[in-house]
Amino acid sequence: MKNILFIVVDCLGYKFLTRDKRQNYPFINHLFSKGTSFSQAISVASTTSPSIASMLTGCYPFQHGIMTLSGNYLSHNVPFLPDLLREMGYKTYAEVTGPLWPELGFARGFDHYTHRAKKYYLHSEWGRNLKNKFISGYFKDPWFVFLHLWELHQPIKILPEYNKSKYGIPYERSLRSLDNALEKLLADVVDTGKTIIIFTGDHGEQVETSVVDKLMRKLITKFYNRFSCFGLFEKQRLNVFRKYQIGHGSNISEILVKVPLLFIDKGKVAENVELDAQISHVDILATLISLLGVENLDIKIDGQSFMSYMEKGVENPEHIAYMQACGIVLPDPSKWLEGIRYKGYKYFRNLKNINSREWLYNINDDPEEKHNIKDAHLLEIMRSKLDEIKKESPTIPEDKMTDYEIKELSNKLKDLGYM
């Protein structure tokens, strides 16, 4: 039984790790040379908690219950990867931070669930202690380690030696710093020949390109937020957020939902290959279970295994990627968005009011989503595909938190800088 390392880098979008740009990050590039990656990997949500819950359950948010950063618990009616692996004999460990609090249900199935404060990065004492856990045998074979990293989340962490213009914009400098820290952690500790590695981002990030750009974005969003309180510029809201809102969670534009996704399993997964097939975060669980040699796991999930495609190029032509925006920057549920990505098109609408405005883009020809298509036939096709997903996976009863619990988590969110 191989060990399993599942790395999720918060706020890591595919835009910054395309095949050409990976060369700027030597160790990450080395990891990608060891496995098969996807150029069309889609996050289920542009917010951390529902995104990671979808990875670990293989289910969409309206199934597992985690719609945003607080309010609901993880449903006990859905499978959970740590539970499944523990039943197979794995020792399960989590090293996480940010909004992945155990109170939400994320600790389920883990033998050890360590939630650290946001100030602890890989290059800090915590990172050195983490490396020692690998070296000392703290992680007992066969182990599953879920590692959630915070370096790219605002406020980003940049090592002094990489805080130079030659390393790009601040976000890219932070990614270069993370690359260095990952090498120090894993290079001489984790054997890629004996370890299955999954590497991805929970969602992308809207970043500033300069100090002036950052200032202009803040001024424009502040102006919009002030006047929108009076009901003005509502039709412009989505465009304003897409162009100027720094961070994530405000929409489901390509920069926020396209993420890197890499599978490493020597002997089973081809090396140094990037595939163009569309894959969703909900497909990770089923694909990993297939890598472990289990073909007929009796669980109900929304994802599917991509082993057949990785081995033989056998693609499911009906594969649809569902996604949503229910972030903390959208406190009003009437502004929440849901949509699908299917056969080169992206369709989305208001999650709470499905009869309101709709948007449709040809993302192959219009990746920046500038031209909203008004094609009644295409709209009907995409609308029916989304409705079918929701119909086949009926919404579960929400396991809601109490007002006191929501207040407590709100204080934690403030500490993280979300509110």
C-alpha angles and dihedrals in degrees: 000000000000121000117248127223115188111188121190117182110201113235095007110147126190091238089077097044104047115143091265096046096047089077087074091063108055101189096042088047088052090053091051090052088060098058152012121289136184128230092197102050111146128203116224090224140013089229127077107236100050090040095055093040087057092051092051097042102034086227136112120252094256085060103043095038102231101120099159140345097302142357101077137052126230106271118249088212094075129072118254124209097226089053092051094047093046089055087055091055102266124141105228127214134175128197106185145148140176118053096342093107119167088233089074091058099259093125091067113122095009118120088205123019113185117187111187131194117266092249093070111093132171094263091053130082088277090061092051090049090049091054089050089055089060093045099042097050095249086137102067118218126284090035136174112202120188107198119190115188127200105189096110096045118101121301085043120211118233124180112227094242091059098041092101132111092243088070092058133240119350093267091054091048089054090050090050089051090050091049090056092048092049090053091052090049102044113016098089098020110052117057108211088202092062101030132070108221128196116187124184146130123249090225140329129267136233104223138184119245097207143357090266091049091050092050093048092049092051093047094049095047091045090051091048095047092051096051095039087066086073093050094259126141093009092145089055095050098098094047092047092051093044093051104034113017108107115214127020145286097066098098145345100253118150094260089059102041104036109087137169115259124186133178120195120187113143112225095018105050123052117246127239094007128137117194127203098211118119112249130175132215088247088065094063096080095051092044093051092048088052090051087056089057098253110131106167107041108169100229134115113235137150096230131081136210117262094197093106090053094046091048104036108007091249104157129189102233090202095056109138127187114215119202140172143189113218099143132156087254086064101057091159107079089207087071094053115118134211130182150143137242112216135162095341096317133101121206126181142163142170109300096214097039108037093175093061126084122337131200129203127182136178096226094186093060097024108034092163090057097231100143117062106207117227099198110140094199094049091044091054092050093050093042091053092048091054092045089051092056092051092046095049091049105043115206113265123229106272114247095213129197123236120255089254093053091048090051091051092050090046088060090051090049090053089053089053090051097249097119 
